[in-house]
Amino acid sequence: MNNPAITVTNLTKKFGDFTAVDNISFDAKRGEIFGFLGPNGSGKTTTIRMMLGLLTPSAGNIQALGMSVNGNQAEFQRRVGYMSQRFSLYNDLTVLQNLQFYGAAYGLDNHTLKERIQDALVMAGLEGRENTKTKDLSGGWRQRLALNAAVLHRPELLFLDEPTAGVDPISRRAFWDLLYQLVGEGISVFVTTHYMDEAEHCHHLCFIQRGKIIADGSPAAIKAEIMQGQVLEISSSDAIKTLKILREAQASLDLQEIELYGALVHVVAPEITKKQKKIQRLLKKEHVQINDMAVVEASLEDVFIASMK
C-alpha cells in the first residue's frame, strides 16, 4: 500500500506538430484526492485519457496500481472507475435501471449487485427515487448517481474529469462530501476541476499550463511557493473602476497582480501594507469610495492566476 496510486514519468502526447502534453511527471499517493488543474486546452483531459489507456502516449510511462497501464488495459480497467466530464448515464432509464446496467457491465453477480445498488442509493440520497427517470433528476442528483455508478465495482482508483461542471454550489459540496466518504473507504481519487474552492479540498495538486506542469504540491505548499507577495482585498463602491484605476497605476505603485474577485478587487505585492495609503489616496482622488480594505490570506484562485501569467 506504500507504492503510489499513479506514477507518471516524462509523459508526452503529440498530435502532429502540436504537443498537447509535454514531458510531465508526477506521483499521486494512495488514499488521497489528487487535483489536476489547468485552463481549457491545457492538457488535462488528454492526460487523463492516457492514464486510462484510451490514448497511447507519444513518449513516457504511466504506472498505476503497481502495473504499467499500457499493455494491461483489461486488468487495469477492472480496478478503476471513471466519470467523464459529460453526463454518462442513460437519461431514458430510471435510477435503478442505470445502476443495474452498469453493475452488469462491471460483471457483478446478482446478489452482489443488489447489495451494491442499495448502498449506492443510500450514499447518493436517492432512496425512494429508484423508479424516477434519470432525465427528471436535477443536475446535482444526476452527478451523484453517475459517481455511484462509477464505483459499483469498488475500484481502487477513481478518475473524475471535471465532474461538477455546471452544477450548483450546494450540489457540488454534497458531491465532495461523497468523495471524502469514498476516500475514507480506501479509494484513491484523481480529479480535474476548474473550481478553486474544490481544489482547496484536495490533498495534493498539480497545475498544468500549455501541456507543462508549473506547480506540484499540497495547496499550502503551492501557495507558499508561488505567492511571493501579500494580498490586499478591496471592497469599494465600484469594483470595475477600482480595477481600471489600479491597473493604470500598476507600474508606478509596483504591484504584481490586480484581479477582480467577485465584487472585490485583489491586489498582490510584497509588503502591500506599505502601499495601502497610496492606494487609498489614489482611489479617493478618482472619487471611488472604499468600504473596506484588508490584507487577507491568498486563496488558490489568487495563486492559480499568478501561476498562469
C-alpha positions in Angstrom: 0.0 0.0 0.0 3.0 2.3 0.2 3.5 2.5 -3.5 1.8 5.4 -5.3 -1.6 5.0 -6.9 -0.2 6.7 -10.0 3.3 7.4 -11.2 3.6 9.5 -14.4 7.1 9.8 -15.8 8.1 12.0 -18.8 4.7 11.7 -20.3 4.3 13.3 -23.8 1.4 13.4 -26.3 1.7 14.9 -29.7 -0.9 15.4 -32.4 1.1 16.0 -35.5 3.2 19.1 -34.8 1.1 20.1 -31.8 2.3 18.9 -28.3 -0.7 18.6 -26.1 1.2 17.1 -23.1 4.9 18.0 -22.8 7.2 15.7 -20.8 5.3 15.8 -17.5 6.0 13.8 -14.3 4.1 13.5 -11.0 3.1 11.0 -8.3 -0.4 10.5 -6.8 -0.4 8.8 -3.4 -2.9 6.1 -2.4 -5.8 7.2 -0.2 -5.7 10.9 -1.3 -7.6 13.2 -3.6 -5.2 14.4 -6.3 -6.4 17.5 -8.1 -5.2 18.3 -11.6 -5.9 21.9 -12.5 -5.5 24.0 -15.7 -7.3 26.2 -18.0 -9.2 24.9 -21.0 -6.8 23.4 -23.6 -4.0 23.0 -21.1 -3.8 19.2 -21.5 -5.9 17.9 -18.6 -8.3 15.7 -20.5 -5.5 14.4 -22.8 -3.5 13.3 -19.7 -6.5 11.6 -18.0 -7.3 9.7 -21.3 -3.7 8.5 -21.5 -3.8 7.4 -17.8 -7.0 5.4 -18.6 -5.3 3.7 -21.6 -7.7 5.4 -24.0 -4.9 7.3 -25.8 -1.4 5.9 -26.5 1.4 8.3 -25.2 3.9 9.6 -27.7 6.6 9.1 -25.1 6.9 8.4 -21.3 5.4 5.9 -18.9 2.4 5.5 -16.7 2.4 3.2 -13.7 -0.9 2.8 -11.8 -1.9 0.4 -9.0 1.5 -1.3 -9.4 1.3 -2.0 -13.1 2.0 -0.4 -16.4 -1.2 1.0 -17.9 -0.1 0.3 -21.5 -0.4 -3.4 -22.2 -2.5 -4.2 -19.1 -5.7 -2.4 -20.0 -8.1 -5.2 -19.3 -6.8 -5.9 -15.7 -6.3 -2.1 -15.1 -9.9 -1.2 -16.1 -11.4 -3.8 -13.8 -9.7 -2.0 -10.9 -10.5 1.6 -11.8 -13.6 3.8 -12.1 -14.2 6.7 -14.5 -16.7 9.5 -14.6 -16.4 11.8 -17.6 -17.0 15.5 -17.8 -20.2 14.9 -19.8 -23.0 13.1 -18.1 -22.5 9.4 -19.0 -25.7 7.7 -17.8 -28.9 7.0 -19.9 -31.5 9.7 -19.4 -34.4 7.5 -20.5 -33.6 4.8 -18.0 -34.7 5.0 -14.4 -32.2 5.4 -11.5 -32.5 1.7 -10.7 -32.1 0.6 -14.4 -28.9 2.7 -14.8 -27.4 1.1 -11.7 -28.4 -2.4 -12.9 -27.0 -1.8 -16.3 -23.6 -0.5 -15.1 -23.4 -3.2 -12.4 -24.0 -5.9 -15.1 -21.4 -4.2 -17.3 -18.9 -4.5 -14.4 -19.7 -8.2 -14.2 -21.2 -8.2 -10.7 -23.3 -11.2 -9.8 -27.0 -10.7 -8.9 -26.5 -11.0 -5.1 -23.6 -8.6 -5.0 -25.3 -6.1 -7.4 -28.4 -6.0 -5.3 -26.3 -5.1 -2.2 -24.2 -2.6 -4.1 -27.3 -0.9 -5.6 -28.8 -0.5 -2.2 -25.6 1.0 -0.9 -25.4 3.4 -3.9 -29.0 4.6 -3.4 -28.2 5.3 0.3 -24.9 7.1 -0.5 -26.4 9.2 -3.3 -29.5 10.0 -1.2 -31.8 8.6 -3.9 -33.8 6.1 -1.8 -37.4 6.3 -2.9 -36.4 7.6 -6.3 -35.4 4.3 -7.8 -38.1 4.5 -10.5 -37.5 8.1 -11.4 -36.2 8.6 -14.9 -32.7 10.0 -14.8 -33.6 12.9 -17.1 -36.1 14.1 -14.4 -33.3 14.5 -11.8 -31.6 17.8 -11.2 -28.0 18.2 -12.3 -26.6 17.6 -8.8 -28.6 14.4 -8.3 -27.6 13.1 -11.7 -23.9 13.7 -10.9 -24.3 11.8 -7.6 -25.9 9.0 -9.4 -23.1 8.9 -12.0 -20.5 8.9 -9.3 -22.1 5.9 -7.5 -22.5 4.1 -10.8 -18.7 4.5 -11.4 -17.9 2.9 -8.0 -20.4 0.0 -8.0 -17.5 -2.4 -8.6 -15.5 -0.9 -5.7 -12.5 0.4 -7.7 -9.2 1.1 -6.1 -8.7 4.2 -8.1 -11.3 6.7 -9.4 -10.8 9.1 -12.3 -13.1 12.2 -12.4 -12.9 14.6 -15.3 -14.5 17.9 -14.2 -17.4 16.0 -12.6 -19.2 19.1 -11.2 -19.1 21.4 -14.2 -22.3 23.3 -14.4 -23.6 22.0 -11.0 -24.8 24.5 -8.4 -22.6 25.2 -5.3 -24.7 23.3 -2.8 -24.8 20.2 -5.0 -21.0 20.5 -5.6 -20.5 20.5 -1.8 -22.6 17.4 -1.4 -20.7 15.7 -4.2 -17.4 16.4 -2.5 -18.8 15.0 0.8 -19.3 11.8 -1.2 -15.7 11.9 -2.4 -14.4 12.2 1.1 -16.6 9.2 2.1 -15.1 7.1 -0.8 -11.5 8.1 0.2 -12.4 7.0 3.7 -13.3 3.6 2.3 -9.8 3.3 0.7 -10.5 4.6 -2.9 -7.8 6.9 -4.3 -9.2 9.8 -6.4 -7.7 11.7 -9.4 -9.9 14.7 -10.3 -9.7 17.5 -12.8 -11.5 20.7 -11.8 -11.6 24.4 -12.6 -13.3 25.3 -9.3 -10.8 26.8 -6.9 -12.9 26.1 -3.9 -12.9 22.4 -4.8 -9.1 22.5 -5.3 -8.7 23.7 -1.7 -10.1 20.4 -0.6 -7.6 18.2 -2.5 -4.7 16.6 -0.6 -2.3 17.3 -3.5 -2.4 19.5 -6.6 -0.7 19.8 -9.9 -1.2 22.9 -12.1 -0.8 22.3 -15.9 -0.4 25.1 -18.4 0.2 24.6 -22.2 1.0 20.9 -21.5 3.6 21.5 -18.8 3.5 21.1 -15.1 4.0 24.5 -13.5 3.2 23.7 -9.8 3.1 20.5 -7.8 2.4 20.0 -4.1 -0.1 20.4 -1.3 -2.4 23.5 -1.5 -0.4 25.1 1.3 2.9 24.3 -0.3 1.9 25.7 -3.7 0.6 28.9 -2.0 3.9 29.4 -0.2 6.0 28.7 -3.3 4.1 30.9 -5.9 2.7 33.8 -3.8 5.7 35.9 -3.1 3.6 38.9 -2.1 0.7 39.7 0.2 -2.9 40.0 -0.9 -4.8 43.2 -0.3 -8.6 42.8 -0.6 -10.5 46.0 -1.5 -14.3 46.4 -1.2 -15.3 49.6 -3.0 -18.3 51.4 -4.4 -17.2 50.4 -8.0 -15.1 47.3 -8.3 -14.6 47.7 -12.1 -13.5 51.3 -11.8 -11.2 50.3 -9.0 -9.7 47.6 -11.1 -9.1 50.0 -14.0 -7.5 52.7 -11.9 -5.1 50.4 -10.1 -4.1 48.6 -13.4 -3.3 52.0 -14.9 -1.1 52.8 -11.8 0.3 49.2 -11.6 3.9 50.1 -12.6 4.1 53.3 -10.6 2.8 51.5 -7.4 4.9 48.4 -8.1 2.0 46.0 -7.9 2.4 42.4 -9.1 -1.2 41.4 -9.7 -4.6 43.2 -9.8 -7.6 41.0 -10.3 -11.4 41.0 -9.9 -12.5 38.6 -7.2 -16.3 38.6 -7.4 -17.4 42.1 -6.2 -13.9 42.6 -4.7 -10.5 43.5 -6.0 -7.4 41.6 -5.0 -4.0 43.4 -5.2 -0.8 41.5 -4.8 2.6 42.9 -4.0 5.4 42.4 -1.5 4.9 44.4 1.7 1.5 45.5 0.5 0.7 47.2 3.8 3.3 49.9 2.9 1.3 50.7 -0.2 -2.2 50.9 1.3 -2.1 54.6 1.9 -1.0 55.4 -1.6 -3.8 53.1 -3.0 -6.4 54.8 -0.7 -5.3 58.3 -1.8 -5.4 57.3 -5.5 -8.9 55.8 -5.3 -10.2 58.8 -3.2 -8.8 61.2 -5.9 -10.7 59.3 -8.5 -13.9 59.5 -6.4 -14.1 55.8 -5.5 -15.4 55.1 -2.1 -13.6 52.4 -0.1 -15.9 50.3 2.0 -13.2 48.0 3.4 -9.5 47.3 2.8 -7.6 44.5 4.5 -4.7 42.1 4.0 -6.1 38.6 3.6 -4.6 35.1 3.1 -4.0 34.2 -0.5 -6.7 31.9 -2.0 -5.9 29.2 -4.5 -7.6 31.4 -7.1 -5.0 34.1 -6.4 -2.3 31.5 -6.7 -3.7 30.0 -9.9 -4.0 33.4 -11.6 -0.5 34.3 -10.6 0.9 31.0 -11.8 -0.8 31.3 -15.2 0.9 34.6 -16.1 
